[in-house]
Amino acid sequence: MGWRSTCIMCLLAAVAAVTAWQFRMDSASSVFTSDVNSKDAMLISRDQLPRDQVQSISIVDDAGEASTYEREGDEWWMVSPFRHQVRVTAMHQLIDAALLTEVVDSISVQEQGALERYQLQTPRAVIGFHAVTRSVEIELGRTGIGGRGYVRHRDGEHVLLTSGSLHEQLFGQNPVQWRERSLFPGMDIEIDRLSRSIDGKPIVIERAGRIWKMTDPISTRIDSEAMSNHVINLARAEWTDVLLEQPEDLAGFGLDPPVATLRIERGGETMELHVGEQLGSNTQDRAAMVVGVPVVLRISGDTVGRILSDPGTLIDHTGSGILPADVKRVVIELPEETIILERVLDEWSAPSHADQAVPAETVDQLLDALTTLRATEVELKTVYPEDLERARVTFHGFDAMPMDTVRLLRETGDAGRWGMENGDRVIRIHPEFLVLPLAPVDYGLPVSDPAETP
């Protein structure tokens, strides 16, 4: 016989030996006790454990490490060894796995070596389901042929051979996957305050009713639609993996101190995320940690880009936040003269020019350009560039009170790009081809004689 045939025969013999050993282990359950009718029985009846009344689940593994999950309203939370929201579906699957597990056979624990044989002397895990007035605890041992598993009711008199997915639910997946992956669980669009800091530079955005406003480092208007999209991105942001639980040192992850922080406040509650260094030169993924949860997480580069996006994209890109329909009077201040335009019903006139009628469409063009047209980009200035100012437009309401003033800038005299600023040091930049009706001739008004200008 050649060496190859010899190896094949040895391999077949080994497989046969393992199969015979496994069969002997499983067939040991053929010693039944007469007081247990296990055929077609369920491991846990719904009378013993009503599904909707389970309030907590406890799990202790063979190393003695324990975890506890509790129902809080419509949510489930891991409360030990630390607090973390878990997926409701994961908890329901765990409960259903126990309720749908069938008992196939049983053997008395009095049989010599039964607990050791089925890995129940020191169970692989003990899982407890706790309702208000009752509890059920199951000890889980080894897995047999065909996915069947050996279990025992806590300190029970029988080892039970079961058919079901309880073993698979506990040992076939990482409990980390039960956790809610959201970085900001329970968050919705009704947040009150968003603050973040990157490399020590803070940005604060606050909401009053339906109006968003940046309050730090400058005070300026926020685009409501852009902010709503940003909040949705925050609510959808998820971690991709767990790097380390209960870490002793965070400096190695760039989390002590963090590279960036992001804090969300809503209804008196606060959620805060710390973002650390990149996890390598070949990835944009970063380490992160939710304050209060001692777990270092991995978040993707795409997620980082969404939750820490350029704040300039959130700033309102229009010249003024007023509504054109609320404007009663427009005052255009030019270096050489001032034009006053006033609305009477649907018509406009110029009190500064003997109440001469002016084209309503020209006034509408100016109002639209300053209140509706979005800038192509924005620039934040520490000092307002007065030397570039070409005109000021002030809007008055129907109560005769000034509503807002937009200062108009241009790069080079009568050429170059336009800029709009209304007291917040944010320059909304528009292309050179933008046409702004600012001169008297645009409204069919006579030009003042410079000699008559005081």
Sequence and secondary structure as in RCSB ss.txt:
>XXXX:A:sequence
MGWRSTCIMCLLAAVAAVTAWQFRMDSASSVFTSDVNSKDAMLISRDQLPRDQVQSISIVDDAGEASTYEREGDE
WWMVSPFRHQVRVTAMHQLIDAALLTEVVDSISVQEQGALERYQLQTPRAVIGFHAVTRSVEIELGRTGIGGRGY
VRHRDGEHVLLTSGSLHEQLFGQNPVQWRERSLFPGMDIEIDRLSRSIDGKPIVIERAGRIWKMTDPISTRIDSE
AMSNHVINLARAEWTDVLLEQPEDLAGFGLDPPVATLRIERGGETMELHVGEQLGSNTQDRAAMVVGVPVVLRIS
GDTVGRILSDPGTLIDHTGSGILPADVKRVVIELPEETIILERVLDEWSAPSHADQAVPAETVDQLLDALTTLRA
TEVELKTVYPEDLERARVTFHGFDAMPMDTVRLLRETGDAGRWGMENGDRVIRIHPEFLVLPLAPVDYGLPVSDP
AETP
>XXXX:A:secstr
  HHHHHHHHHHHHHHHHHHHHHHHHHGGG   TT   TTEESS TTTS GGG  EEEEEETT  EEEEEEETTE
EEEEESS EEE HHHHHHHHHHHHT EEEEEEETTSTTHHHHTTTTTTSEEEEEE SS EEEEEEEEE GGG EE
EEETT SEEEEEESSHHHHHHSS GGGGB  BSSTT  S   EEEEEETTEEEEEEEETTEEEEEESS EEB HH
HHHHHHHHHHH B  EEEEES S  GGGTBTTBSEEEEEEETTEEEEEEEEEES TT   EEEEETT  EEEEE 
HHHHHHHT  GGGTB  SS  S GGG SEEEEE SS EEEEEEETTEEEEGGGTTEEE HHHHHHHHHHHHT   
SEEEE SS  GGGEEEEEEEE TTS EEEEEEEEEEETTEEEEEEESSSSEEEEE TT     SGGGGT     G
GG  
